Amino acid sequence: MGLSDGTVVGATKIVDHGSDSARWNVVLVAEGYKSSELPQFHTDAQNFVNTLFATAPYDTLQGAINVHRLDVSSTDSGADNPVSCGGSGNVATYFDAQFTASICRLLTVNDTNVINAVTANVPAWNVILVLVNTTVYGGSGGAVATFSMAPSAMEIGLHELGHTAFGLADEYEYWAGCGESGHDNHPAVEPSQPNVTIDDNRMTIKWGTLISSITPMPTTANADCTQCDPQADPLPPGTVGAFEGAHYYHCAAYRPQYLCRMRALNNPYCAVCRRRIVETLTPFLPPKTIFKEIKDAKAEKMEKFEKLEWKEFKEVKLELKELEKVIVEIPKLKDAEGDPWLDPGIYERLARIEASVERLAHFITQEERPNVARGALAGEPKAAANRAAPTKPGSSRKR
Ligand SMILES: [Zn+2]
């Protein structure tokens, strides 16, 4: 039930993008893993890293992030799980992980003990995620984030990271369940978090710059405040507006998009959440390195594509032109004082171009020009065969 129930083995830096003093340091901590199960923790931690770096907007911010793993062994496996939640009671684990009897999905640990252990091993930590070795669904995002190794573990981790690292609110519109009482109308107090609001006025709402002038406001209204709003998304997916039902209340609170990872797992972060993440992590990007990397990698790619001289090249030519423009623009954004120079908008544009170039590379390699591609793209394993099959329309064309 505590510090006598295991041992802190030590920390390992598993993603090294530079000095800890200059990067945003994520620490993944083992809880409820017996000594013999630590190799499983290493796999679980690596899975989380892989998921993180494949998820927007972290995918384009990788250079800002270091990841450390803190191996901690416990006497027993798992977490305390009350019998009322269907569990079998208490186990002996180092950080005393436990599911909460009143809300079974709420998984907490002894935050102070976690923070002390991490501070002793990775003093420059920025955010701590505790991986709890149980397949029972649960997580929480407070001073430290926790998530269990349930089937949807990695998604829970990304959601809790949203709370702990970026101060994002839950966008879902219930507390214990949709039919509950006491959660009809949100109190008339503006929440501090960036992704929920009681304000449905497009002139004053905090994410107003992301709302198109043709989007109705509020975008949806809940006709029955005693329940969650059952209506389907009336607008194209991804539309930003003010959707009623958020922050644990059926009415009088709004979320920015119909869906978001902070509302329900297995959805992308909404535009407001992405913006917050980009703003937070951009200052940790290595300016010179990242600029040089982008410039070198893209220049090399463009040169190779130029040589291909194939019909579809024309289709990406505009995107490559846009890329050249971005490369010219980036250095100009840096002012004489060295103030933040990397406009998040530039990063989104780069990400779009990167995706197009990679889809094209994959297309060339897999379907179109196998011989040319092998030569032209040699040394670019990332861009070609190792990528998952493309799913966007333009890349699955057959000739
Ligand atoms: Zn949440």
Residues whose N, C-alpha, C, O or C-beta is under 5 A from the ligand:
A	BS01	ZN	D170
